[in-house]
Amino acid sequence: MTTLRALWGSTHPGPTLVVTALSLALGIATGLDAVRLALLVGSVFLGQLSVGLSNDAIDAGRDQAVGRTDKPIAAGVISARLALGTAVSTAAGALVLAGVLGFGMLAATAVFLAGAWAYNAGLKGTALSLVPFLISFGLFPSLATLSAPAPTLAPLWAGVAGAALGAAVHLTNVLPDLDDDQRTGVRGLPHRLGARVSAVLAVVGILAGAIAVLWGSSGGELAAVSPLGWIFAALVLAAAVATGILALVRPPGRAVFRLVMLAALLLAAQLVATGSALTP
């Protein structure tokens, strides 16, 4: 049980569960049946486990150097080898489940995971650190539409919303660790921009995502947006404003990242609640 808890703690449980919940919401919005929905959610969940585990396994040396005893691998509770082996196994499981849903879903999942693993393996320390998030999250809505009986890529507006939110996720997720990262040689785009600029750009990303969802889900007719749709849009706007205020009044920390994840969930919930399908 100690080993299992440590492995779970190394998966970045919060983001893993949020991204998995997003896949559930997008699958419902796409109109997937129960079996296809379960395969989609299972594939995304296993994929997120692999992403979190590989991140902590690869970063184990840096985490130990800065005294991250909250990290099970850095604290010596489990080995980096075990975590990396489990990451490979869960990635394989994600691809197997995706393959059951068809070649398109398999290819999209492979690209999604390749982007995340490339970030973990080295891109996180370069000026291109944002690129994997733009690609993987821009593709994320298509994981749902490619899981349908008649697979297709998600509409452009959904990809734009996903990419914008992916950018916001990256720009805020690293904020609490900027100093530790720079001490160990990691200089991604947020490190180069600085904490407050990154947080402000994240707010822009949230707003861009909200606009894309409003515009796309209404077919470009904002007058056709339901009252419920506007309510969700207002909640996302509130999350964006709160993110900006927090970034300005104190050093941006984990609360800013949580607000971004909340905004993503609200946008996905809007698609479900307003019956806005992602497929024609």
Secondary structure, 3 states (H helix, E strand, C coil): CHHHHHHHHCCCHHHHHHHHHHHHHHHHHHCCCHHHHHHHHHHHHHHHHHHHHHHHHHCHHHHHHCCCCCCCCCCCCCCHHHHHHHHHHHHHHHHHHHHHCCHHHHHHHHHHHHHHHHHHHCHHHCCCCCHHHHHHHHHHHHHHHCCCCCCCCCCHHHHHHHHHHHHHHHHHHCHHHHHHHHHCCCCCHHHHHCHHHHHHHHHHHHHHHHHHHHHHHCCCCHHHCCHHHHHHHHHHHHHHHHHHHHHHHCCCCHHHHHHHHHHHHHHHHHHHHCCCCCCC
